[in-house]
Amino acid sequence: MIDRRTALAGVAGMFGSALFAPIARAAGIVPVGGMPGVPVISEGAPTVAVFTPAQRALMTALSERVLPTTDTPGAIAAGVPGYIEKLLADWAAPADRVPILAGLDAIEARSLADYGVSGARATAAQQDALLTLAMNDTIASGGVFFEAFRQMVVTGYYTSEIGMTQEREYLPVPGEYDGAFPYSKVNKVYSA
């Protein structure tokens, strides 16, 4: 089975030069050395608390809205919230966390103002509307937050075991080549 760090390097090409810095560091594309206060920690729980309990609940709910459960498991089942916290705790410089935390706080404030409930308790449609506001940069720190958050969710999902084996189909050694295989018979996109 492919390991997460190798998969990260493959996913990094998808985002190009706009890759969120902690993802690039975790993938080994940008060296961690020389960046004070950011140790290389690949295993275990996050070494520092990044989110308040309210921010963690909102981040978890929003990650599921980016990649919801359908006929395959969603972001929460794939462990994306834990991945995001680990990435921000152990691969991000303090400045890398600022747009994420500011964006979550702005979304929370907007949810309270518009819907009278915490963003984590808002309905799926309301959470989608809040994410759309962030994506369109109509809330404070929205655009920067949304792009980095989306990258973390997608990367966390597609480098997880669920993302590789249930959303996609993992074939360590694919079968024979058939250049005339009918596209209509393809069930899933394969990753290796």
C-alpha positions as CSV (number, residue, x, y, z in Angstrom):
1,M,0.0,0.0,0.0
2,I,1.2,3.5,-0.8
3,D,2.1,5.6,2.3
4,R,0.6,9.0,3.0
5,R,3.7,11.0,2.4
6,T,4.2,9.5,-1.1
7,A,0.5,10.2,-1.9
8,L,1.0,13.8,-0.7
9,A,3.7,14.3,-3.2
10,G,1.3,13.1,-6.0
11,V,-1.6,15.3,-4.7
12,A,0.7,18.3,-4.6
13,G,1.0,18.5,-8.3
14,M,-2.8,19.0,-8.5
15,F,-2.5,22.4,-6.8
16,G,0.6,23.6,-8.4
17,S,2.3,26.8,-7.2
18,A,-0.7,27.8,-5.1
19,L,-0.1,24.8,-2.8
20,F,-0.7,25.7,0.9
21,A,2.8,25.8,2.6
22,P,2.2,23.1,5.3
23,I,1.1,20.6,2.6
24,A,4.2,21.3,0.6
25,R,6.4,20.8,3.7
26,A,4.6,17.6,4.6
27,A,5.1,16.3,1.1
28,G,8.8,17.2,1.2
29,I,8.5,19.7,-1.7
30,V,9.6,22.6,0.5
31,P,12.2,21.9,3.1
32,V,11.2,22.3,6.8
33,G,14.8,23.0,7.9
34,G,15.6,26.7,8.5
35,M,12.1,27.5,9.5
36,P,12.3,28.1,13.3
37,G,9.7,26.4,15.5
38,V,8.5,23.8,13.0
39,P,9.8,20.4,13.8
40,V,9.4,17.4,11.6
41,I,6.8,15.3,13.3
42,S,5.1,12.6,11.3
43,E,3.5,10.4,13.9
44,G,1.2,10.7,16.9
45,A,-1.2,13.3,18.1
46,P,-0.7,17.0,17.3
47,T,2.0,18.5,19.5
48,V,0.1,21.7,20.1
49,A,-3.6,22.6,20.3
50,V,-4.5,24.6,17.2
51,F,-8.2,25.1,17.5
52,T,-10.5,26.0,20.3
53,P,-13.3,23.5,20.9
54,A,-15.7,25.7,18.9
55,Q,-13.3,26.1,16.0
56,R,-12.6,22.4,16.0
57,A,-16.4,21.6,15.8
58,L,-16.8,24.2,13.0
59,M,-13.7,22.9,11.1
60,T,-15.1,19.3,11.4
61,A,-18.5,20.3,10.1
62,L,-17.2,22.3,7.2
63,S,-14.8,19.6,6.1
64,E,-17.7,17.2,5.8
65,R,-19.5,19.8,3.6
66,V,-16.4,20.0,1.3
67,L,-16.4,16.2,0.9
68,P,-19.7,14.9,2.2
69,T,-20.7,11.3,2.8
70,T,-22.5,9.9,-0.3
71,D,-22.2,6.3,-1.6
72,T,-18.6,6.5,-0.1
73,P,-17.5,7.8,3.3
74,G,-17.0,11.5,3.7
75,A,-14.3,13.7,5.2
76,I,-15.1,12.9,8.8
77,A,-15.0,9.1,8.3
78,A,-11.7,9.5,6.5
79,G,-10.1,11.3,9.5
80,V,-9.7,14.7,7.7
81,P,-10.3,16.8,10.8
82,G,-7.5,15.1,12.6
83,Y,-5.3,15.4,9.6
84,I,-5.9,19.1,9.4
85,E,-5.1,19.6,13.0
86,K,-2.0,17.5,12.8
87,L,-0.9,19.4,9.6
88,L,-1.4,22.8,11.2
89,A,0.1,21.8,14.6
90,D,3.3,20.1,13.3
91,W,3.9,21.3,9.7
92,A,2.7,24.9,9.8
93,A,4.5,28.0,10.9
94,P,2.4,30.1,13.3
95,A,1.7,32.5,10.4
96,D,0.3,29.7,8.3
97,R,-2.4,29.1,10.9
98,V,-3.6,32.7,10.8
99,P,-5.9,32.6,7.7
100,I,-7.4,29.3,8.8
101,L,-8.2,30.6,12.3
102,A,-9.4,34.0,11.1
103,G,-11.6,32.4,8.4
104,L,-13.2,30.0,10.9
105,D,-13.8,33.0,13.3
106,A,-15.4,35.0,10.4
107,I,-17.6,32.1,9.4
108,E,-18.7,31.6,13.0
109,A,-19.5,35.3,13.4
110,R,-21.5,35.3,10.1
111,S,-23.4,32.2,11.1
112,L,-24.4,33.7,14.4
113,A,-25.4,37.0,12.7
114,D,-27.3,35.4,9.8
115,Y,-28.8,32.2,11.4
116,G,-28.5,32.8,15.1
117,V,-26.7,29.5,15.6
118,S,-23.1,28.3,15.7
119,G,-21.7,27.4,12.4
120,A,-21.1,23.8,13.6
121,R,-24.9,23.6,14.4
122,A,-26.1,25.2,11.2
123,T,-27.9,23.1,8.7
124,A,-26.0,21.7,5.8
125,A,-27.5,24.3,3.4
126,Q,-26.5,27.1,5.8
127,Q,-23.0,25.7,6.1
128,D,-22.8,25.5,2.2
129,A,-23.9,29.1,2.1
130,L,-21.2,30.1,4.6
131,L,-18.6,28.3,2.6
132,T,-19.8,30.0,-0.6
133,L,-19.4,33.3,1.1
134,A,-15.8,32.4,2.0
135,M,-15.1,31.1,-1.5
136,N,-16.4,34.3,-3.1
137,D,-14.3,36.3,-0.6
138,T,-17.3,38.2,0.8
139,I,-16.4,37.6,4.4
140,A,-13.2,38.7,6.2
141,S,-10.3,36.4,5.2
142,G,-12.7,34.3,3.2
143,G,-10.8,33.7,-0.1
144,V,-7.5,32.9,1.6
145,F,-9.2,30.7,4.1
146,F,-11.3,28.8,1.6
147,E,-8.4,27.9,-0.8
148,A,-6.2,26.7,2.0
149,F,-9.0,24.8,3.7
150,R,-10.2,23.2,0.5
151,Q,-6.6,22.0,-0.2
152,M,-6.3,20.5,3.3
153,V,-9.6,18.7,3.0
154,V,-9.0,17.3,-0.4
155,T,-5.4,16.3,0.4
156,G,-6.4,14.8,3.7
157,Y,-9.2,12.8,2.1
158,Y,-7.4,11.5,-1.0
159,T,-4.3,10.5,1.0
160,S,-6.3,8.6,3.6
161,E,-7.0,4.9,3.4
162,I,-10.7,5.6,2.7
163,G,-9.9,8.0,0.0
164,M,-7.5,5.6,-1.7
165,T,-9.4,2.4,-1.3
166,Q,-13.1,3.3,-1.2
167,E,-13.5,6.5,-3.1
168,R,-10.8,5.4,-5.6
169,E,-9.7,1.9,-6.3
170,Y,-6.2,1.0,-5.4
171,L,-4.4,-1.5,-7.6
172,P,-0.8,-2.0,-6.5
173,V,-0.2,-3.9,-9.8
174,P,-2.9,-3.1,-12.3
175,G,-4.0,-5.9,-14.7
176,E,-3.1,-6.1,-18.4
177,Y,-3.3,-3.1,-20.7
178,D,-6.4,-3.0,-22.9
179,G,-6.4,0.1,-25.1
180,A,-9.9,-0.6,-26.3
181,F,-11.6,-1.1,-22.9
182,P,-15.0,0.6,-23.1
183,Y,-15.2,3.7,-20.9
184,S,-18.8,2.8,-19.9
185,K,-17.4,-0.2,-18.0
186,V,-15.1,1.9,-15.8
187,N,-16.5,2.0,-12.2
188,K,-13.9,4.1,-10.4
189,V,-10.9,6.2,-11.1
190,Y,-7.7,4.2,-10.1
191,S,-4.9,5.5,-8.1
192,A,-1.5,3.9,-7.6
